[in-house]
Amino acid sequence: MGSSIGGVRTAQSLRLEGYEGRIVLVGEETELPYDKPPLSKTVLAGTATEASICLLDRDQAQELGIELQLGRAATGIDIAGNLLNLQGQEALHFDNLVIATGASARPSPWGQRPGIHVLRTLDDGRSLRADLAKGGHLAVVGAGFIGAEAAATARALGLEVTVIDPLPIPMSRIFNAEVGQWFGDLHSSNGVKTIFGTGVESIDGEQGSFALRLTNGQNLEAATILVGIGAVPNDAWLASSGLLVDNGLVLDEYCRTVDAPHIYGVGDVARWRHQKHGEDIRIEHWTNAVEQAACVAYNITHPETPRAYTPVEYVWSDQHDWKIQVVGRVGGKAEHVVIGHPEVHGRFAALYTVDGTSLSGAAIVNWPKALLACRRGMGTGITVQELREKLEPMLDPQPLAAS
């Protein structure tokens, strides 16, 4: 259940694993399955077409023997009867069910009238792009990846853009204050006005003429508003199913529900037991959905020898001229050291360690060789000092920025 990247890749991976049974891909949206990362970047900019982000067209589905049932919302599951209940439709019987219903943009607390947008679906992208084409000032509430990417895209289109975030330093929760400050500087240097450490108290007006009142008493006018304040897992429809739901569908280390081992979860809606971390985690990243789909497909086709899903986290973001890539776990209470500097070298890597020695994660900007070294190092258990000794010689002999 779910026709985004997690559901599509699960269906495709099942065929790759030799699964010969019936596969039905059910999705709530009427659109053909499509890729979501480009919505805040190339699709919003108009440099990519909607057709170019299609994940699975009808011909490809037919070739793989995948039945597409789109525009069908799930309302619940009858576990005893192995039935997926659909709104206004006959229930579907299943032997195995994969729940990949993803997440939705956290709704705007200031209403969802015309001109106030979120960005999670293709319809969202169409609506936002149409408003940006009218010109005027764009106010972006939230400096996370979606808000920052959309702000960078809008600025490249020539719009006046302001980003507002209650954190004094953007993305400091994801990384740390030092690296977060560089993200703020990136947007400022590209002509984006930033207002950090301040929230939005109210939004009055209408499309084309909004007035935002900020918590510092300032008023801001905008023609269009994008609200990017996070996402919530699409798990409400599971409330009466009897499955354990707690900030997502709770799964074991094999991505099976704890209540019914023939029901699996994939992607943003899935919260599974990560054996290496020793805790239940939920990851809202494209790469996670792809890798988890492959693991679930294997476990469905090899039920006697299932594989635990223990990925090394990976996410990327494109903002202005920065290619940002994050591997493993960063920020929090981890110590960090920074190699390189955006103003001196045009690239940098922030290396993180939880125990003071081994590499637990890294944030890399515009440095492919450093990314490769970090990903390899995460697999071999390299220390931060060893990795630092590998990376420093790759830089020009300029001052080193370190925490």
C-alpha positions in Angstrom: 0.0 0.0 0.0 1.6 3.2 -1.2 2.7 4.3 -4.7 5.7 6.5 -3.9 9.3 5.4 -4.0 9.0 2.9 -1.2 6.0 1.1 -2.7 7.4 1.2 -6.3 10.8 -0.1 -5.4 9.3 -2.9 -3.2 7.3 -4.1 -6.2 10.2 -3.9 -8.6 12.6 -5.6 -6.1 10.1 -8.4 -5.6 10.3 -9.2 -9.3 14.1 -9.0 -9.1 14.1 -11.5 -6.3 12.0 -13.9 -8.4 8.6 -13.4 -6.8 6.1 -14.9 -9.2 2.8 -14.1 -7.4 0.4 -11.3 -8.0 1.6 -7.8 -7.1 -0.9 -5.0 -6.7 0.5 -1.5 -6.2 -2.2 0.6 -4.5 -1.9 4.4 -4.2 -4.1 7.2 -2.8 -3.0 9.7 -5.5 -4.4 9.4 -9.0 -1.0 10.3 -10.5 1.3 7.7 -11.9 4.1 7.1 -9.3 6.6 9.9 -9.3 9.8 10.9 -7.6 9.5 13.6 -4.9 13.0 15.1 -4.3 12.9 17.1 -7.6 9.6 18.9 -6.5 11.6 21.5 -4.5 14.3 21.8 -7.1 14.2 21.0 -10.8 10.4 20.6 -11.1 9.8 23.8 -9.2 12.5 25.6 -11.4 10.9 24.3 -14.6 14.1 22.5 -15.7 12.5 19.1 -15.3 9.1 17.9 -16.6 6.5 16.0 -14.7 7.1 13.1 -17.2 10.8 13.0 -16.3 10.1 12.2 -12.6 7.7 9.3 -13.3 8.9 6.2 -11.4 6.7 3.6 -13.1 4.5 4.1 -16.1 1.7 1.8 -17.2 3.8 0.0 -19.9 6.6 -0.6 -17.4 4.1 -1.9 -14.8 2.6 -4.2 -17.3 5.9 -5.6 -18.4 6.8 -6.4 -14.7 3.3 -7.8 -14.0 2.5 -5.1 -11.5 -1.1 -4.1 -11.2 -1.7 -0.4 -10.6 -4.7 0.6 -8.6 -4.4 4.4 -8.2 -6.7 6.9 -6.6 -7.6 4.4 -3.9 -7.3 5.4 -0.2 -6.8 2.7 2.4 -9.1 2.8 5.4 -7.9 -0.1 7.5 -6.7 -3.7 7.6 -8.6 -6.8 8.6 -5.6 -8.8 9.8 -7.5 -12.0 10.6 -9.0 -12.0 7.1 -5.9 -10.7 5.3 -7.9 -7.9 3.8 -6.8 -4.3 2.9 -9.9 -2.1 3.2 -10.2 0.6 0.6 -12.5 3.7 0.6 -15.4 3.1 -1.7 -13.8 0.0 -3.2 -13.9 -3.7 -2.6 -11.3 -4.9 -0.1 -8.1 -6.6 -1.5 -7.0 -9.9 -0.2 -3.3 -10.3 0.5 -0.8 -13.0 1.5 1.8 -10.3 2.3 1.1 -6.6 2.7 3.8 -3.9 2.5 2.7 -0.6 4.0 4.5 2.3 2.3 2.1 5.2 2.8 4.9 7.7 3.5 4.5 11.0 5.3 2.6 14.2 4.7 3.7 17.8 5.1 2.9 19.1 8.6 -0.1 21.3 8.0 0.2 25.1 8.2 -0.9 26.4 11.6 -2.1 29.5 9.8 -4.6 27.9 7.5 -4.3 26.5 4.0 -6.0 29.2 2.0 -4.8 30.0 -1.6 -1.3 31.3 -1.6 -0.2 29.5 1.6 1.6 26.3 0.5 3.2 23.1 1.7 5.3 21.1 -0.6 5.0 17.3 -0.5 3.0 16.2 -3.6 3.0 16.9 -7.3 -0.2 18.9 -6.8 1.6 21.0 -4.2 4.4 21.6 -6.6 2.1 22.7 -9.4 0.3 25.1 -7.2 3.5 26.6 -5.8 5.1 26.9 -9.2 2.0 28.7 -10.6 2.1 31.3 -7.7 5.9 31.8 -8.1 5.4 32.5 -11.8 3.3 35.5 -10.8 6.3 37.0 -9.1 6.4 38.9 -5.9 7.9 38.2 -2.5 8.1 34.6 -1.3 8.2 34.0 2.5 9.4 30.6 3.5 8.6 29.5 7.0 11.1 26.8 8.1 14.7 26.5 7.2 14.9 22.7 6.9 15.9 20.9 3.7 12.5 21.5 1.9 12.3 25.1 2.8 15.9 25.8 2.1 15.8 24.0 -1.3 12.6 25.8 -2.4 14.1 29.1 -1.2 17.2 28.5 -3.3 15.1 27.6 -6.3 12.9 30.6 -6.0 15.9 32.9 -5.7 17.4 31.4 -8.8 14.1 32.3 -10.6 14.7 35.9 -9.6 12.2 36.2 -6.8 12.7 38.1 -3.6 12.8 35.5 -0.8 12.8 35.6 3.0 13.4 32.5 5.1 12.0 32.6 8.7 12.9 30.0 11.4 12.6 30.0 15.2 16.1 28.5 15.5 18.8 31.2 16.0 21.1 29.2 13.7 19.5 27.2 10.8 19.9 23.4 10.8 21.8 23.5 14.1 19.7 20.6 15.4 20.7 18.5 12.4 24.4 19.4 12.4 25.7 21.9 15.0 26.0 25.7 15.4 29.2 26.1 13.4 28.0 24.2 10.3 24.5 25.6 10.7 25.9 29.1 10.5 27.5 28.3 7.2 24.1 27.2 5.8 22.7 30.6 6.9 25.6 32.4 5.3 25.1 30.5 2.1 21.5 31.8 1.7 22.4 35.3 2.7 25.3 35.4 0.2 22.8 34.4 -2.5 20.4 37.2 -1.8 18.0 35.4 0.4 16.9 37.5 3.4 17.0 35.4 6.6 15.2 36.0 9.9 16.4 33.4 12.4 15.5 33.1 16.1 12.0 34.3 15.3 8.7 32.6 14.7 5.5 33.5 12.9 2.7 34.6 15.2 0.0 35.2 12.6 -0.7 35.5 8.9 -3.4 37.9 7.6 -4.4 38.9 4.2 -4.9 37.0 1.0 -3.1 35.5 -2.0 -0.7 38.1 -3.4 -0.9 40.3 -0.3 -0.1 38.6 2.9 1.0 40.2 6.1 3.1 38.0 8.5 3.4 39.1 12.1 6.6 37.7 13.6 7.3 37.0 17.3 9.8 39.8 17.4 7.1 42.3 16.6 8.2 42.7 13.0 5.7 42.6 10.1 6.6 41.1 6.8 4.7 41.4 3.5 4.6 38.5 1.0 2.8 37.5 -2.1 3.3 33.8 -1.6 4.1 31.7 1.5 5.6 28.3 1.8 5.3 26.5 5.1 8.0 23.8 5.6 7.9 22.8 9.2 8.4 19.1 8.9 6.3 16.0 8.1 4.1 13.5 9.9 3.8 9.8 9.1 0.7 8.7 7.2 -0.3 6.2 9.9 -3.8 7.5 11.0 -5.6 5.0 8.8 -4.0 2.2 10.8 -5.4 3.4 14.1 -8.2 0.7 14.3 -6.1 -2.0 12.6 -4.7 -3.5 15.8 -1.2 -2.9 14.6 1.2 -1.1 16.9 1.6 2.5 15.8 3.8 5.1 17.6 5.2 7.9 15.4 4.9 5.5 12.5 4.2 1.8 12.1 6.4 -0.1 14.6 8.4 -2.9 13.1 11.0 -5.5 14.2 14.6 -5.6 12.8 13.3 -7.4 9.7 10.8 -4.6 8.9 7.8 -6.8 9.9 5.0 -5.6 12.1 5.3 -6.9 15.6 1.7 -8.1 15.5 1.6 -9.8 12.1 4.8 -11.0 10.5 3.3 -11.1 7.0 2.8 -7.3 7.2 5.8 -5.2 6.5 6.6 -1.5 6.4 8.8 0.6 4.1 9.9 4.2 3.9 8.8 7.3 5.9 5.9 5.6 7.6 8.1 2.8 9.0 9.7 2.8 12.5 11.9 -0.2 12.9 14.3 -1.7 15.3 17.8 -0.8 14.1 20.1 -3.4 15.7 23.3 -1.4 15.5 21.7 1.6 17.1 19.8 -0.4 19.6 16.6 1.6 19.2 13.5 2.1 17.0 14.1 4.7 14.4 12.1 6.3 11.5 14.0 8.0 8.6 12.4 10.3 6.1 15.0 9.9 3.4 14.7 8.8 -0.2 17.7 6.5 0.1 16.3 4.8 3.1 13.0 4.0 1.3 14.9 2.4 -1.6 17.2 0.3 0.6 14.4 -0.7 2.9 12.3 -1.8 0.0 15.1 -4.1 -1.3 15.4 -5.6 2.2 11.7 -6.2 2.5 11.5 -7.8 -0.9 14.2 -10.2 0.1 12.6 -11.0 3.4 9.2 -11.7 1.7 10.9 -14.1 -0.8 13.2 -15.6 1.8 11.1 -15.9 4.9 13.2 -18.6 6.4 16.4 -16.6 6.3 15.4 -12.9 6.7 17.9 -10.1 6.8 18.0 -7.5 9.5 17.8 -4.0 8.1 20.8 -2.0 9.5 21.5 0.8 7.0 24.1 3.6 7.2 21.9 6.7 6.8 22.4 8.8 3.7 20.7 12.0 2.6 21.5 14.7 0.1 20.3 18.3 -0.6 21.0 20.8 -3.4 21.0 24.5 -2.2 22.3 27.2 -4.5 25.8 26.0 -5.6 26.2 23.5 -2.7 25.8 19.8 -3.0 25.2 18.7 0.6 25.5 15.0 1.5 25.1 13.5 4.9 26.2 9.9 5.8 25.6 8.2 9.2 24.5 10.1 12.3 25.5 13.7 12.8 24.7 16.5 15.3 23.2 15.9 18.7 25.8 15.4 21.4 28.4 14.1 19.0 31.8 15.8 18.9 32.9 17.1 15.5 35.9 18.3 13.6 35.6 20.3 10.3 38.1 19.8 7.5 38.1 22.6 4.9 36.1 25.8 4.8 33.4 27.0 2.4 35.0 30.4 1.9 38.6 29.2 1.7 38.2 26.0 -0.2 34.7 26.0 -1.5 34.2 22.6 0.1 34.3 21.0 3.5 33.6 17.9 5.6 32.4 17.8 9.1 33.2 14.5 10.8 31.2 13.4 13.9 32.1 11.0 16.7 30.0 9.8 19.6 32.7 8.0 21.5 35.5 10.5 20.7 37.3 8.1 18.4 35.3 6.2 15.7 33.4 8.0 12.9 29.7 8.0 13.5 28.7 10.3 10.6 29.7 13.1 8.3 28.3 16.1 6.5 30.1 16.8 3.2 29.7 19.8 0.9 31.0 19.9 -2.7 33.6 17.2 -2.0 32.9 13.8 -3.8 36.2 12.2 -2.7 35.5 13.0 0.9 32.0 11.5 0.6 33.5 8.3 -0.8 36.1 8.1 2.0 33.5 8.7 4.7 31.1 6.0 3.3 33.9 3.5 3.1 35.1 4.5 6.5 31.7 4.0 8.1 31.8 0.4 6.8 35.4 -0.3 8.0 35.2 1.4 11.4 37.7 4.1 10.6 38.6 6.6 13.3 38.0 10.3 12.9 41.8 11.0 13.2 42.6 8.4 10.5 40.0 9.9 8.2 41.3 13.4 9.0 44.7 12.4 7.9 43.4 11.1 4.6 41.3 14.2 3.8 43.6 17.1 4.9 46.2 16.4 2.2 43.5 16.7 -0.5 43.0 20.4 0.4 45.1 23.3 -0.8 47.5 24.5 1.9 45.0 26.9 3.6 44.0 27.4 7.2 42.0 24.5 8.7 38.7 25.2 10.4 38.1 22.9 13.4 35.8 22.8 16.3 
